[in-house]
């Protein structure tokens, strides 16, 4: 994946950059208006100045607090700098004495205060500014001048769970919005020398692939072929990957496609399997949508009458509560991650009902609290040790770690199989895998990708089927 790299459509990116800079300017003007400031009276990137300005317009944690009308910008600009600074310091000092006073402007805090227009404007400004500084300005600097592609660094166990981490740049953090991802496009394989590989390195890669295929052949149920045959296939795979056929002289350039797939509700499936929750297991065995089932149970509504909002609520419940978060934290998580606003009594009711309906999850949680393990393992046997017991880590690591195991098993199998369709691994973002291949191989490649991912999951899940969803596209935006 590092050698293959990702191609960036510069024309598409430049158009996006122009729009994002305009968005940043508009967001800054809206924030200044909400705070009653001008560009001359406040630095919007100063945490201290922003905190003081928010306090002046009445932003606080007090129940029922409302934003006050901002001071007139002209009056603020006319104030002497020294006097303004002294007044701000006095206001801040006085405010710090109150139990509901705003004391910091981190996003976790601001997410609970987004009903204040000034806070909403601040979060929007920061999002727009990050899009410009972290992506628009930095990403083109990582384009390799020889290959014309971005070759990020992937770290095998960079995350504590065993998932990949990525840097230089972190392509895993590219926003999900289609406007960003449509700029990443498939491209024909690079010549071997352009990828920085010598002929000797190519031969070594072929030998390594042959050896890996031989090992996989020993697990016939995984690789689907005997050891010697697998070794031969591995050697052929490496050779094919190293030098895919070029278009004949005078022929039109070959068109390439992305094939993108991700695992369906993989963490919920793993949690259900580990916990032995019969209701969840039965739902997955019957091919039901667990989010719709949860919404039906929590709201006492037939599934046919559920709305998109009901399912969104259920997603917050399912993904939040399998990891044992508290009622107040669940309320915050539902709002920040899914845009679901709940009162504290509503959050308490959904929290209680979830564990009432999913008894296997309840037993699993109770077992962890009772045993207080300092060591836990994924389904592959990969181990994590903790200095002290952590309830959330005891639940989180086996699930997310097993998800990482399944993804990496998929990648290992695909490395051997993709040469059949002249495909290349491009990127892995948690439970999503991106492959590129020639247009004429797109359906065969999609079928291969999905079947391989399902096969990998079946090696780790005992009672719950593993499912994956995918599609073919002309850019990263064309994901399922």
Protein Blocks (a to p, Z undefined) as FASTA:
>chain_A
ZZnopaddfklmmmmmmmmmmmmmmmmmmmmmmnopafklocfkbmklmmmmmmmnopaf
behiacdddddfklmmmpcfklmmmmmmmmmmmmmmpmkbcfbfcfklmmmmmmpmklmm
mmmmmmmmmmmmmmmmmmmmmpcfklopacddddfklpfnopacdehiafklgcfbfklm
mmpccdddddfklnopafklmmmmmmmmmmmmmmmmmmmmlnopafklmmmmmmmmmmmm
mmccdddehiacddddddddddehklmmmmmmmnopaklmmmmmnopafklmmmmmmnop
afklpcfklmmmmmmmmmmmmnopafklmmmmmmmmnopacdfklmmmmmmmmmmmmmml
mmmmmmmmmnopabdcdfkopacddfbdcfklmmmmmmmmmmmmmmmmmmmmmmmmmmmn
opacfbdchjaccddddfklmmmmmmmmmmmmmmmmmmmmmklccdddddddfbfklgZZ
